[in-house]
Amino acid sequence: MSAGRVAALPLFAMLLPGVGCLARGPQAYRLAALRTPDDRSRILTPPGVANAAASRAVLRVDGISWRPECSPAGNGVEISARGRRARVTVARDELSRQPAGWLSRVTAEMEAQGCLAQGGAQKLTARILEAVPLDPAVTYRLTHADSLDKGFVDIGPEHRLQVVSPVMKVGVAADAPVVESATVSGNASQIEITARSMDNLTGVETAWYAFEDRTDRAGFALVPISVERSIQGRNEPAIAPIANYFGSLPRSAYYRLFYKSALDDAGTREILVVAATRGELERRTEALLADPTFCQAPDPDKCAIIPRRVAVNPLLFVSVNGEEIRLPIRSTVRRAVAEGGGPASVETVLPRLSLMKPFKGKLREVIFDRSAPDILDLMLTGGKPFRGSEEPHPRR
């Protein structure tokens, strides 16, 4: 891999020789890999924190209009008023035990109640996660309520959405069949599907969407950023997608993508559940899980229905040597290096690889043992950095 910048943005950046030096020690993150039979954690200790055993931190945070009902009421985070600022105490072990998506849900509800300034939920979430040593896998779990058993994933600003749709021939109805026949074979470990397309199909469109901060309220808007069509083997850009399935979601700010497997409606493959608040997203999730027909009636305020012929794929966006690539959710540094054109034996990059992670909106180096491959299996979680001036006060 040539010298230059390799960045898994916005959470991590990897640098190779020639880019420059950053301060080490207290100003850097440090990786500690645990190798016990029951624990394979990879703990990142933030700048300013003594070591990986530090269990508590106290933050002074602006932008909180504190009231007793605003506080998360323990569970690893306690908030109290201190003049114009709030004192936020983070207890790592208790925080780590909270259920999937807990921290994002709590901070979003605080913002919806007016306890945080607009955009404050994302900032407070980031500051809490930057305050104490944590495994990035725990960070991901605290900010995403993904459930493989229930068939959904949380998606947000760290993702790109890829939407792949068929392009029909001129004069053919948009909902005309595209597959003439299909055969399925396989075993317990893999499945193989062979499909024969009909003459109705002339090509494929791939549209990419990103999440942008809303200017009118908390949350994010889903907007198209690029479109390309492959028509009879020739690739060509397009101004807009043929069908924008997310173009009429006027109040959407939080998003959850459901993969439907056993449906009464055989024409539906995926459903994007949307809501103006995080709390409403949770209520609509429960409604859909209880009633599969919850999203069948057209309602742009709560659901976007994705036809079975269309594939929607959430991907983590990553920058490698200045070029953006997209990776599956829960990818590791190893995957980013390999997908970014790294050597066939990824371990050979260790002597010249440097990993960086935002801290208060600025990239800081991650110090790791170059004689061990632990850094390569560190999970990339995404998450937009922000500008801030709060200083953590760690305690043992």
C-alpha positions as CSV (number, residue, x, y, z in Angstrom):
1,M,0.0,0.0,0.0
2,S,1.5,3.3,-1.0
3,A,2.2,6.1,1.5
4,G,-0.8,8.4,2.1
5,R,-4.0,8.7,4.0
6,V,-6.3,5.8,4.6
7,A,-9.4,6.9,6.5
8,A,-12.4,5.0,7.7
9,L,-14.5,8.1,8.2
10,P,-15.8,9.6,10.3
11,L,-14.7,7.4,13.1
12,F,-11.2,6.4,12.2
13,A,-8.3,7.5,9.9
14,M,-5.3,5.4,9.0
15,L,-2.1,7.1,8.0
16,L,1.0,5.7,6.4
17,P,4.6,7.2,6.5
18,G,5.1,10.7,5.1
19,V,1.8,12.2,6.4
20,G,3.2,13.6,9.6
21,C,3.5,13.1,13.3
22,L,0.9,13.6,16.1
23,A,1.5,13.9,19.8
24,R,1.6,10.7,21.7
25,G,0.9,9.7,25.3
26,P,-2.0,11.5,26.9
27,Q,-3.0,13.2,23.6
28,A,-3.5,9.9,21.8
29,Y,-5.9,6.9,22.1
30,R,-4.3,3.6,23.2
31,L,-5.4,0.2,22.2
32,A,-5.4,-2.6,24.8
33,A,-6.4,-6.1,23.6
34,L,-7.7,-8.6,26.1
35,R,-6.9,-12.2,25.5
36,T,-8.7,-14.3,28.1
37,P,-10.8,-17.4,27.2
38,D,-14.0,-15.4,27.9
39,D,-13.0,-12.0,26.7
40,R,-11.5,-10.9,23.4
41,S,-12.3,-7.2,23.9
42,R,-10.3,-4.4,22.2
43,I,-10.4,-1.4,24.5
44,L,-9.6,2.1,23.3
45,T,-8.5,4.4,26.1
46,P,-9.2,8.1,25.2
47,P,-6.8,11.0,25.4
48,G,-6.5,12.4,28.9
49,V,-7.6,9.1,30.6
50,A,-4.9,7.4,32.7
51,N,-5.3,3.8,31.4
52,A,-7.7,1.2,30.3
53,A,-8.8,0.4,33.8
54,A,-10.3,3.9,34.4
55,S,-14.0,3.4,35.2
56,R,-15.4,6.9,35.7
57,A,-15.2,10.3,34.1
58,V,-16.8,13.7,34.8
59,L,-17.6,16.1,31.9
60,R,-18.5,19.8,32.0
61,V,-20.9,20.2,29.1
62,D,-22.6,23.3,27.6
63,G,-26.0,23.3,25.9
64,I,-28.0,21.3,28.5
65,S,-31.1,23.0,29.9
66,W,-31.1,20.7,32.8
67,R,-34.3,19.6,34.7
68,P,-34.7,16.5,36.8
69,E,-36.9,14.9,34.2
70,C,-34.1,15.3,31.6
71,S,-31.6,13.1,33.4
72,P,-31.1,9.5,32.2
73,A,-31.6,8.5,35.8
74,G,-28.4,6.6,36.3
75,N,-27.7,3.6,34.0
76,G,-24.1,4.8,33.7
77,V,-24.8,8.5,33.0
78,E,-25.8,11.1,35.6
79,I,-26.5,14.7,35.0
80,S,-26.6,17.6,37.4
81,A,-26.6,21.4,37.0
82,R,-23.5,23.5,37.6
83,G,-24.3,27.1,36.8
84,R,-24.3,27.7,33.1
85,R,-22.9,24.2,32.4
86,A,-24.0,20.7,33.4
87,R,-21.9,18.1,35.1
88,V,-22.2,14.7,33.4
89,T,-20.8,11.7,35.3
90,V,-20.1,8.6,33.2
91,A,-19.7,5.2,34.8
92,R,-18.2,2.8,32.2
93,D,-19.2,-0.6,33.6
94,E,-22.8,0.4,34.2
95,L,-23.0,2.2,30.8
96,S,-21.6,-0.9,29.0
97,R,-24.5,-3.0,30.4
98,Q,-27.2,-1.0,28.9
99,P,-29.3,-2.5,26.0
100,A,-28.8,-1.9,22.3
101,G,-29.5,1.6,21.2
102,W,-29.9,2.9,24.8
103,L,-27.6,5.9,24.6
104,S,-28.8,7.2,21.3
105,R,-32.4,6.8,22.4
106,V,-31.9,8.7,25.7
107,T,-30.0,11.6,24.3
108,A,-32.5,12.0,21.4
109,E,-35.4,12.1,23.8
110,M,-33.5,14.7,25.9
111,E,-33.2,16.9,22.7
112,A,-36.9,16.3,21.8
113,Q,-37.9,17.5,25.3
114,G,-35.9,20.7,25.0
115,C,-33.2,19.5,27.5
116,L,-30.6,19.8,24.8
117,A,-30.0,22.4,22.1
118,Q,-30.8,21.4,18.6
119,G,-28.1,18.9,17.5
120,G,-27.1,18.4,21.1
121,A,-28.0,14.7,21.2
122,Q,-25.3,13.8,18.8
123,K,-22.8,15.9,20.6
124,L,-23.6,14.6,24.0
125,T,-23.5,11.0,22.8
126,A,-20.1,11.5,21.3
127,R,-18.7,13.2,24.4
128,I,-20.0,10.4,26.7
129,L,-18.4,7.7,24.4
130,E,-15.2,9.7,24.3
131,A,-14.9,10.0,28.1
132,V,-14.1,6.4,29.2
133,P,-12.3,3.4,27.8
134,L,-14.6,1.3,25.7
135,D,-14.6,-1.5,23.1
136,P,-15.8,0.0,19.7
137,A,-18.2,-3.0,19.6
138,V,-19.8,-1.7,22.8
139,T,-19.9,1.9,21.4
140,Y,-21.8,0.5,18.4
141,R,-24.3,-1.4,20.5
142,L,-25.0,1.6,22.7
143,T,-25.9,3.7,19.6
144,H,-27.7,1.2,17.4
145,A,-30.7,-0.9,18.3
146,D,-30.1,-3.5,15.5
147,S,-31.8,-6.8,16.0
148,L,-30.9,-9.7,13.7
149,D,-33.7,-11.8,15.3
150,K,-36.3,-9.1,14.5
151,G,-34.8,-8.3,11.1
152,F,-33.9,-4.6,11.3
153,V,-30.9,-2.2,11.5
154,D,-30.6,1.4,12.6
155,I,-29.2,3.6,9.9
156,G,-28.0,7.2,10.2
157,P,-25.2,9.7,9.3
158,E,-22.4,7.2,9.4
159,H,-24.0,5.3,6.5
160,R,-24.6,5.5,2.8
161,L,-27.7,3.8,1.3
162,Q,-27.2,2.0,-1.9
163,V,-30.5,1.5,-3.9
164,V,-30.2,-0.9,-6.9
165,S,-33.2,-0.9,-9.2
166,P,-34.0,-2.5,-12.6
167,V,-34.3,-0.2,-15.7
168,M,-37.1,-1.2,-17.9
169,K,-37.3,-0.9,-21.7
170,V,-39.2,2.0,-23.2
171,G,-42.9,1.3,-23.2
172,V,-42.7,-1.4,-20.5
173,A,-44.6,-0.8,-17.3
174,A,-42.5,0.0,-14.3
175,D,-44.0,-2.9,-12.4
176,A,-43.7,-5.5,-15.2
177,P,-42.0,-8.8,-14.3
178,V,-38.2,-8.8,-14.6
179,V,-37.4,-12.5,-13.8
180,E,-38.7,-15.3,-16.0
181,S,-37.5,-18.2,-13.9
182,A,-35.4,-18.9,-10.9
183,T,-33.9,-22.0,-9.3
184,V,-32.7,-22.4,-5.7
185,S,-30.1,-24.9,-4.5
186,G,-27.8,-25.1,-1.5
187,N,-27.2,-26.6,1.9
188,A,-27.1,-25.6,5.5
189,S,-24.2,-23.2,5.0
190,Q,-24.9,-21.5,1.7
191,I,-27.6,-20.9,-0.8
192,E,-27.4,-20.4,-4.6
193,I,-30.1,-18.7,-6.7
194,T,-30.0,-18.8,-10.5
195,A,-32.4,-16.4,-12.2
196,R,-33.2,-15.7,-15.8
197,S,-34.2,-12.2,-16.6
198,M,-37.0,-11.3,-19.1
199,D,-36.6,-9.1,-22.1
200,N,-38.4,-6.3,-20.2
201,L,-35.1,-5.4,-18.6
202,T,-32.6,-3.2,-20.3
203,G,-30.2,-2.3,-17.4
204,V,-29.7,-1.5,-13.7
205,E,-29.7,1.8,-11.8
206,T,-27.6,2.3,-8.7
207,A,-28.5,5.4,-6.6
208,W,-26.6,6.5,-3.5
209,Y,-28.2,8.4,-0.6
210,A,-26.6,10.2,2.4
211,F,-27.9,11.5,5.7
212,E,-27.6,15.2,6.2
213,D,-28.3,17.2,9.4
214,R,-31.7,18.7,9.5
215,T,-31.8,22.5,9.8
216,D,-35.3,22.8,11.2
217,R,-35.1,20.3,14.0
218,A,-33.2,17.3,15.4
219,G,-32.3,14.4,13.2
220,F,-31.3,13.8,9.6
221,A,-32.7,14.1,6.1
222,L,-32.1,11.4,3.6
223,V,-31.0,12.8,0.2
224,P,-29.7,11.4,-3.1
225,I,-26.0,12.2,-3.8
226,S,-25.3,10.2,-7.0
227,V,-27.0,8.1,-9.6
228,E,-25.5,5.8,-12.2
229,R,-27.1,3.5,-14.8
230,S,-25.7,0.5,-16.6
231,I,-27.6,0.2,-19.9
232,Q,-26.6,-2.7,-22.0
233,G,-23.2,-2.8,-20.5
234,R,-22.5,0.9,-20.7
235,N,-22.3,3.0,-17.5
236,E,-23.7,6.5,-17.6
237,P,-24.4,9.1,-14.8
238,A,-27.9,10.4,-14.2
239,I,-29.3,13.6,-12.6
240,A,-31.9,11.8,-10.4
241,P,-33.1,8.3,-9.7
242,I,-35.9,6.9,-11.8
243,A,-37.8,6.3,-8.6
244,N,-36.9,8.0,-5.3
245,Y,-38.5,5.9,-2.7
246,F,-37.4,8.3,0.0
247,G,-38.4,11.6,-1.7
248,S,-41.7,12.1,0.2
249,L,-40.8,11.6,3.8
250,P,-41.6,15.1,5.1
251,R,-41.1,14.5,8.8
252,S,-38.5,11.8,8.7
253,A,-35.5,12.3,11.0
254,Y,-34.7,8.9,12.4
255,Y,-34.6,5.6,10.3
256,R,-34.8,1.9,10.8
257,L,-34.6,-0.6,7.8
258,F,-36.6,-3.8,8.1
259,Y,-35.8,-6.9,6.0
260,K,-39.0,-8.8,5.3
261,S,-38.8,-12.5,4.9
262,A,-42.3,-13.9,5.7
263,L,-44.8,-11.5,4.2
264,D,-48.4,-11.5,3.4
265,D,-47.5,-8.9,0.7
266,A,-45.2,-10.9,-1.6
267,G,-44.3,-7.7,-3.5
268,T,-42.5,-6.1,-0.6
269,R,-38.9,-6.8,0.2
270,E,-37.8,-4.1,2.6
271,I,-39.5,-1.3,4.6
272,L,-37.9,1.8,5.9
273,V,-39.6,2.9,9.1
274,V,-39.2,6.6,9.7
275,A,-40.2,9.0,12.5
276,A,-39.7,12.6,13.6
277,T,-38.4,11.5,17.0
278,R,-36.5,8.6,18.4
279,G,-39.3,7.7,20.8
280,E,-41.8,7.6,17.9
281,L,-39.4,5.3,15.9
282,E,-39.5,2.9,18.8
283,R,-43.3,2.9,19.0
284,R,-43.6,2.3,15.2
285,T,-41.1,-0.5,15.4
286,E,-43.2,-2.3,18.1
287,A,-46.3,-1.7,16.0
288,L,-44.7,-3.2,12.9
289,L,-43.4,-6.2,14.8
290,A,-46.9,-6.8,16.3
291,D,-48.7,-6.2,13.0
292,P,-47.0,-7.0,9.6
293,T,-49.7,-4.9,7.8
294,F,-48.7,-1.7,9.8
295,C,-47.0,-0.3,6.8
296,Q,-49.2,-1.6,4.0
297,A,-51.3,1.6,3.7
298,P,-49.4,4.4,2.0
299,D,-48.2,6.9,4.7
300,P,-45.0,8.9,4.0
301,D,-44.9,10.0,7.6
302,K,-44.1,6.6,8.9
303,C,-43.0,4.1,6.2
304,A,-41.3,3.9,2.8
305,I,-42.2,0.6,1.0
306,I,-39.4,-0.9,-1.1
307,P,-40.6,-3.2,-3.9
308,R,-39.2,-6.7,-4.0
309,R,-37.4,-6.0,-7.3
310,V,-35.3,-3.2,-5.6
311,A,-32.4,-3.8,-3.2
312,V,-31.5,-1.3,-0.4
313,N,-28.2,-1.8,1.2
314,P,-26.8,0.3,4.2
315,L,-23.1,0.6,4.0
316,L,-20.5,2.3,6.2
317,F,-18.6,4.9,4.2
318,V,-14.8,4.9,4.4
319,S,-12.1,7.0,2.9
320,V,-8.9,5.2,1.8
321,N,-6.0,7.4,0.6
322,G,-8.6,10.2,0.1
323,E,-10.9,8.0,-1.9
324,E,-14.3,7.1,-0.4
325,I,-15.3,3.4,-0.4
326,R,-18.3,1.7,1.2
327,L,-18.1,-1.3,3.6
328,P,-20.6,-3.6,5.1
329,I,-21.9,-2.6,8.6
330,R,-19.7,-3.8,11.4
331,S,-16.5,-3.9,9.2
332,T,-13.1,-3.9,10.8
333,V,-9.8,-2.1,10.0
334,R,-8.7,-5.3,8.3
335,R,-11.6,-5.1,5.9
336,A,-11.0,-1.4,5.2
337,V,-7.3,-2.0,4.4
338,A,-8.2,-4.9,2.1
339,E,-11.0,-3.1,0.3
340,G,-8.8,0.0,-0.1
341,G,-6.2,-1.8,-2.2
342,G,-4.0,-3.0,0.6
343,P,-1.6,-6.0,0.3
344,A,-2.9,-9.5,0.0
345,S,-1.5,-10.3,3.4
346,V,-3.0,-7.4,5.4
347,E,-0.7,-8.1,8.4
348,T,2.3,-6.8,6.3
349,V,0.9,-3.2,6.6
350,L,1.3,-3.1,10.4
351,P,4.8,-1.6,10.5
352,R,3.6,1.5,8.6
353,L,-0.1,1.7,9.6
354,S,-1.3,4.4,12.0
355,L,-4.9,4.6,13.1
356,M,-6.6,7.8,14.1
357,K,-9.9,8.6,15.8
358,P,-11.7,11.9,16.4
359,F,-11.6,13.4,19.8
360,K,-13.7,16.6,20.3
361,G,-13.8,16.8,16.5
362,K,-10.1,16.6,15.9
363,L,-8.2,13.4,14.8
364,R,-6.0,11.8,17.4
365,E,-3.6,8.9,16.9
366,V,-4.4,5.4,18.2
367,I,-1.2,3.8,19.7
368,F,-1.1,0.0,19.3
369,D,1.2,-2.9,19.5
370,R,2.7,-3.3,16.0
371,S,3.9,-6.8,16.7
372,A,0.3,-8.1,17.1
373,P,-2.6,-8.0,14.6
374,D,-5.2,-6.9,17.2
375,I,-5.6,-3.4,15.6
376,L,-6.8,-5.1,12.3
377,D,-9.8,-6.6,14.0
378,L,-10.9,-3.4,15.6
379,M,-14.5,-2.6,14.7
380,L,-15.3,0.6,12.7
381,T,-18.5,2.2,13.9
382,G,-18.8,5.5,12.2
383,G,-20.4,8.6,13.9
384,K,-20.0,12.2,12.9
385,P,-17.4,14.2,14.9
386,F,-18.2,17.6,16.2
387,R,-16.5,20.7,17.5
388,G,-16.4,21.3,21.2
389,S,-14.4,22.5,24.1
390,E,-15.5,20.3,27.0
391,E,-12.7,18.7,29.0
392,P,-13.2,15.3,30.6
393,H,-12.0,14.8,34.2
394,P,-11.3,11.1,34.5
395,R,-11.3,9.3,37.9
396,R,-10.3,5.8,38.9
